[in-house]
Amino acid sequence: MNRANATDQSSIEAARTAQATQDKLAVQNDIEDVRRLMGSKWGRRFVWRLLSKAGVYRPTFNVNAMTMAYHEGYRKYGTELLEQIHLHALEQHDLMVKENTGDR
C-alpha cells in the first residue's frame, strides 16, 4: 500500500484481501510440502535427520544454562516441524519412526 492511498478505505480493504489470499496460499503450500516430503522414503529419512539434529527425541537439560538455551533453540524448530507432521501426515510419522528405529 502506498502513502497516497493510506486513507482510502477501498484500497486498504483490497490490500487486506490480497494479503489474506497470499497467506492462505502459503499455508496450503506448506501443508502440501509436508505431505509430499513425508510421502516418500527419502523425505522421511531427511526429516528424521532434521528432527534428530534438533534434539526433539532427547532431553536438552544441561547444568550450563547457556548450553541448555542453545539446545532449546534447535529443539524449537524441530518441534514446529513435528507439529506440522502430526497435523498433516500423522500416518507417515509413525512409518518414519519404524523405518529409522529398526522397529519393523
C-alpha positions as CSV (number, residue, x, y, z in Angstrom):
1,M,0.0,0.0,0.0
2,N,1.5,3.4,-0.9
3,R,1.2,6.6,1.0
4,A,-1.3,8.2,-1.4
5,N,-3.9,5.6,-0.6
6,A,-3.3,5.4,3.2
7,T,-6.7,6.8,4.0
8,D,-8.6,5.2,1.1
9,Q,-10.8,2.5,2.7
10,S,-11.3,0.6,-0.5
11,S,-7.6,0.4,-1.1
12,I,-7.0,-0.7,2.4
13,E,-9.6,-3.4,2.2
14,A,-8.2,-4.6,-1.2
15,A,-4.7,-4.8,0.3
16,R,-6.1,-6.8,3.2
17,T,-7.9,-9.2,1.0
18,A,-4.9,-9.7,-1.2
19,Q,-2.7,-10.3,1.8
20,A,-5.3,-12.8,3.2
21,T,-5.3,-14.7,-0.1
22,Q,-1.5,-14.8,-0.1
23,D,-1.4,-16.0,3.5
24,K,-3.9,-18.8,2.7
25,L,-2.0,-19.9,-0.3
26,A,1.3,-20.0,1.7
27,V,-0.4,-22.2,4.4
28,Q,-1.8,-24.6,1.7
29,N,1.7,-24.8,0.1
30,D,3.3,-25.6,3.5
31,I,0.7,-28.4,4.1
32,E,1.3,-29.9,0.7
33,D,5.1,-29.7,1.1
34,V,4.9,-31.6,4.4
35,R,2.7,-34.2,2.9
36,R,4.9,-34.7,-0.2
37,L,8.1,-34.8,1.9
38,M,6.6,-37.4,4.3
39,G,5.1,-39.3,1.4
40,S,8.5,-40.6,0.2
41,K,11.1,-42.8,1.9
42,W,13.9,-40.3,1.2
43,G,11.8,-37.5,2.6
44,R,11.0,-39.3,5.8
45,R,14.7,-40.2,6.1
46,F,15.6,-36.5,5.7
47,V,13.0,-35.3,8.2
48,W,14.2,-37.9,10.7
49,R,17.8,-36.5,10.4
50,L,16.4,-32.9,10.9
51,L,14.4,-34.0,14.0
52,S,17.3,-35.9,15.4
53,K,19.7,-33.0,15.0
54,A,17.2,-30.7,16.5
55,G,17.1,-32.9,19.6
56,V,13.3,-33.5,19.5
57,Y,13.7,-37.1,20.8
58,R,16.2,-36.3,23.6
59,P,16.2,-34.1,26.7
60,T,18.0,-30.8,26.4
61,F,18.9,-30.4,30.1
62,N,22.4,-29.2,30.9
63,V,23.8,-27.7,34.0
64,N,25.1,-24.8,32.0
65,A,22.1,-22.6,31.3
66,M,23.5,-21.1,28.1
67,T,24.2,-24.6,26.6
68,M,20.7,-25.6,27.5
69,A,19.2,-22.5,25.9
70,Y,21.3,-23.1,22.8
71,H,19.9,-26.7,22.5
72,E,16.4,-25.5,23.2
73,G,16.7,-23.1,20.3
74,Y,17.4,-26.0,18.0
75,R,14.6,-28.0,19.6
76,K,12.1,-25.3,19.0
77,Y,12.4,-25.6,15.2
78,G,12.2,-29.4,15.4
79,T,9.0,-29.3,17.5
80,E,7.5,-26.9,15.0
81,L,8.2,-29.3,12.2
82,L,7.0,-32.2,14.3
83,E,3.7,-30.3,14.9
84,Q,3.2,-29.9,11.2
85,I,3.9,-33.6,10.6
86,H,1.4,-34.6,13.3
87,L,-1.3,-32.3,11.8
88,H,-0.9,-33.2,8.2
89,A,1.0,-36.5,7.9
90,L,0.5,-38.5,11.1
91,E,0.4,-41.9,9.5
92,Q,3.7,-41.2,7.7
93,H,5.3,-40.1,11.1
94,D,4.6,-43.5,12.5
95,L,6.1,-45.1,9.4
96,M,9.2,-42.8,9.7
97,V,9.7,-43.9,13.3
98,K,9.5,-47.5,12.3
99,E,11.9,-47.1,9.4
100,N,14.5,-45.3,11.5
101,T,14.4,-47.2,14.8
102,G,14.5,-50.7,13.4
103,D,11.0,-51.4,14.8
104,R,9.7,-53.2,11.7
